[in-house]
């Protein structure tokens, strides 16, 4: 045999020996599994930029603006099947949105909100929360696949119109305006 042929046979034999050795050196275990569970909780919240507004009232005046605007940020993460998010402003009673505690009241019909620079509107609607004829729907957001996790902002400016209350006595009037959101199926 020629030297080149012997050398080739030796190289082939060595390669085969290494391949067999490497194949027999591998040992694999059986597959083990880990179950993964992740939960994104449905949520709906309203956060306010402030919690108080002051008014300096002028008897019989239509223009009694609030001392500050309030920003309401409504945020949500919703499950499939929700179709809308509504944002509402309301009082517990239409007859006494603000009261002096002695029977003198400012009704919700004389309390106005201008939402996001829009028209100033009295709280005279019956909404899903609060008293009859004591609310205002600020927003109704249709929910689609594109906004199941989203938010909106309402900047509210306030005014009390006293033209319908010419005999309202001097006093300190207090009340609570509620802001609440609802996600509907």
C-alpha positions as CSV (number, residue, x, y, z in Angstrom):
1,X,0.0,0.0,0.0
2,X,1.1,3.4,-0.6
3,X,1.9,5.8,2.2
4,X,-0.8,8.3,1.1
5,X,-3.5,5.6,1.1
6,X,-2.4,4.3,4.6
7,X,-2.5,7.8,5.9
8,X,-6.0,8.4,4.5
9,X,-7.3,5.1,6.0
10,X,-5.8,6.1,9.4
11,X,-7.4,9.6,9.3
12,X,-10.8,8.1,8.4
13,X,-10.5,5.5,11.2
14,X,-9.5,8.2,13.7
15,X,-12.5,10.4,12.6
16,X,-15.0,7.5,13.0
17,X,-13.5,6.6,16.4
18,X,-13.9,10.2,17.6
19,X,-17.5,10.4,16.2
20,X,-18.5,7.2,18.0
21,X,-16.8,8.4,21.2
22,X,-18.6,11.8,21.1
23,X,-22.0,10.2,20.4
24,X,-21.7,7.8,23.2
25,X,-20.6,10.6,25.6
26,X,-24.0,12.5,25.4
27,X,-26.7,11.6,27.9
28,X,-30.0,13.6,28.0
29,X,-32.7,13.6,30.7
30,X,-36.4,13.5,30.1
31,X,-38.3,16.8,29.6
32,X,-39.7,18.6,32.6
33,X,-42.3,21.3,32.2
34,X,-43.2,24.5,34.1
35,X,-46.7,25.8,33.9
36,X,-46.8,29.6,33.5
37,X,-49.8,31.7,34.7
38,X,-50.1,35.5,34.3
39,X,-53.0,37.6,35.4
40,X,-53.7,41.2,34.3
41,X,-56.4,42.4,36.7
42,X,-59.3,44.5,35.3
43,X,-59.2,48.0,36.8
44,X,-61.0,51.3,36.6
45,X,-59.9,54.4,38.5
46,X,-60.4,58.2,38.7
47,X,-57.7,60.5,40.1
48,X,-58.3,64.2,40.8
49,X,-55.7,67.0,40.6
50,X,-57.2,68.6,43.7
51,X,-60.1,67.9,46.1
52,X,-61.4,71.4,46.9
53,X,-62.8,74.4,45.0
54,X,-63.7,77.7,46.7
55,X,-66.3,80.2,45.5
56,X,-66.8,83.9,46.3
57,X,-70.5,84.4,45.8
58,X,-72.2,87.6,44.7
59,X,-75.9,87.8,45.4
60,X,-78.0,87.4,42.2
61,X,-75.0,87.0,40.0
62,X,-74.7,84.5,37.2
63,X,-70.9,84.5,37.3
64,X,-69.5,82.9,40.4
65,X,-66.5,80.9,39.1
66,X,-64.6,78.4,41.2
67,X,-61.1,79.2,42.4
68,X,-59.5,76.5,40.4
69,X,-60.1,73.9,37.7
70,X,-59.9,70.3,38.6
71,X,-58.5,67.6,36.3
72,X,-60.0,64.2,36.5
73,X,-57.8,61.4,35.0
74,X,-59.8,58.2,34.3
75,X,-57.7,55.1,33.7
76,X,-58.8,51.6,32.8
77,X,-57.6,48.1,31.9
78,X,-60.7,46.1,30.8
79,X,-61.6,42.5,30.0
80,X,-63.2,41.6,26.7
81,X,-66.9,42.4,26.6
82,X,-66.7,45.9,28.0
83,X,-68.2,48.3,25.5
84,X,-68.0,51.8,27.2
85,X,-66.5,53.8,30.0
86,X,-68.7,56.6,31.3
87,X,-67.4,59.4,33.5
88,X,-70.0,61.2,35.8
89,X,-70.2,64.2,38.0
90,X,-73.0,64.2,40.5
91,X,-74.5,65.3,43.8
92,X,-76.4,63.2,46.3
93,X,-79.4,65.5,46.0
94,X,-80.6,67.9,43.3
95,X,-82.3,70.2,45.9
96,X,-79.2,70.7,48.0
97,X,-76.0,70.6,46.1
98,X,-74.6,73.1,48.6
99,X,-76.2,74.1,51.9
100,X,-75.7,76.3,54.8
101,X,-77.1,73.7,57.2
102,X,-80.0,76.0,58.2
103,X,-82.3,75.1,55.3
104,X,-80.9,77.5,52.7
105,X,-79.7,75.5,49.7
106,X,-78.1,76.0,46.3
107,X,-79.6,73.3,44.0
108,X,-77.6,71.3,41.5
109,X,-79.5,73.1,38.7
110,X,-77.5,76.2,39.7
111,X,-74.1,74.4,39.7
112,X,-72.4,74.4,36.3
113,X,-69.4,72.5,34.9
114,X,-67.6,73.4,31.7
115,X,-65.7,70.2,30.7
116,X,-62.6,70.4,28.6
117,X,-63.4,74.0,27.5
118,X,-66.9,73.1,26.4
119,X,-70.2,74.7,27.2
120,X,-71.0,75.3,30.9
121,X,-73.7,72.8,31.8
122,X,-75.9,72.5,34.9
123,X,-76.1,69.2,36.8
124,X,-79.7,68.4,36.1
125,X,-79.6,64.9,34.6
126,X,-80.3,61.6,36.3
127,X,-77.1,59.6,35.8
128,X,-76.1,56.1,37.1
129,X,-74.9,57.6,40.4
130,X,-76.3,60.1,42.8
131,X,-79.6,61.7,43.2
132,X,-82.3,62.2,40.6
133,X,-81.7,65.2,38.3
134,X,-78.4,65.9,40.1
135,X,-75.8,64.8,37.7
136,X,-73.9,65.2,34.4
137,X,-72.2,62.7,32.2
138,X,-68.8,64.1,31.4
139,X,-67.8,61.4,28.9
140,X,-68.9,58.2,27.2
141,X,-65.9,56.4,25.7
142,X,-66.6,53.5,23.3
143,X,-64.3,50.6,24.1
144,X,-62.7,48.8,21.2
145,X,-59.8,46.4,20.9
146,X,-57.5,49.4,20.5
147,X,-58.4,51.1,23.8
148,X,-59.0,48.3,26.3
149,X,-56.1,49.7,28.3
150,X,-56.3,53.5,28.1
151,X,-57.2,56.7,29.9
152,X,-58.8,60.1,29.4
153,X,-58.6,63.5,31.0
154,X,-61.4,65.8,31.9
155,X,-60.5,69.4,32.9
156,X,-63.5,70.8,34.8
157,X,-64.2,74.5,35.4
158,X,-67.0,75.3,37.8
159,X,-69.6,78.1,38.2
160,X,-72.5,78.8,40.5
161,X,-75.4,80.8,39.0
162,X,-77.4,82.7,41.7
163,X,-79.8,84.5,39.4
164,X,-82.6,82.1,40.4
165,X,-81.9,82.6,44.1
166,X,-82.2,86.4,44.6
167,X,-83.1,86.0,48.3
168,X,-80.3,83.6,49.2
169,X,-78.9,84.8,52.6
170,X,-75.3,85.5,53.4
171,X,-73.8,82.3,54.8
172,X,-71.1,79.7,54.2
173,X,-72.5,77.0,51.8
174,X,-70.8,73.6,51.6
175,X,-71.4,70.5,49.5
176,X,-69.7,67.5,47.9
177,X,-69.4,67.0,44.2
178,X,-68.7,63.4,43.3
179,X,-66.7,62.1,40.2
180,X,-67.0,58.5,39.3
181,X,-66.5,56.2,36.3
182,X,-68.3,53.1,35.2
183,X,-67.3,50.4,32.6
184,X,-70.3,48.7,31.1
185,X,-70.7,45.4,29.2
